[in-house]
């Protein structure tokens, strides 16, 4: 299995980033931190929950620019 550590930067440019990686329990860890590290958030997902999150993200991404801004 791939040993991957991926970082995503916040679009606001405020120093917030998201780190996503496979954890030792064969799940996904999502770590959200800001530049001053005062409000870090860690989320642990099992495989089925990670898949559902990915599908939901794709659905919401597809709504961008279509006038379906419900959030």
N, C-alpha and C positions, 0 to 999 in steps of 0.2 A: 504494500500500500504506500502511496506517495506520502512523503513527509513535507507538507507544504504549510507555509506561514504567510498569509496574505493580509496586507494592510490597505484600508480605504480611507481617504481623507475627506473630511466634511466639506461640502460645497460652500459653506459660509466663510471658510478660510480662518476660522477662529482657533485652529490648532487641535480640534477634535478629530480623532481617528478611530476606526474600527479594525480590530485584528480578529481574524477567523482562522482556526486551526483544529486539526484532529487531536483529541485528547487521549489519555492513556486508557480510558474506558470505552474506546471505539465510538465515541460520540463527538459532537462538534462543540467547541467552546467559542463563544463570541465575546470579545473583550472591547468595551467602549471606554475610551479615556479622553480627557481634555488636557490641554497643555499644562495646567497647574495640578493635575491629578487629584483634585479635591472631590470629584464626584464620579469615580470610576464605576463601571457596571460590568458584571460578568454573568453571562447566560450560558448554561449547559443544556444541549439538546441531544436527544437520542436520534437515531437515524430517521425514523418515521416523522418526527416533529421537524427535523431539519428539511426534509423533503417537502412537507406541507408549507413551511416558511418560504422555501425557494419558489414554490408554485404561486403562493400569495404575492410574493414580490414581483414575479413575472406578470401577474394579472394587473397589479397596480401600475407597473411600468408601462404596460400597454395602454393604460388609460391616460397617460401623459399626452397632452395636446389634443385630446378628443373631447374636451369639455366635461369630463366626468370627475370633477374635483369634489369628492365627497369627504375629504379628510382635512 
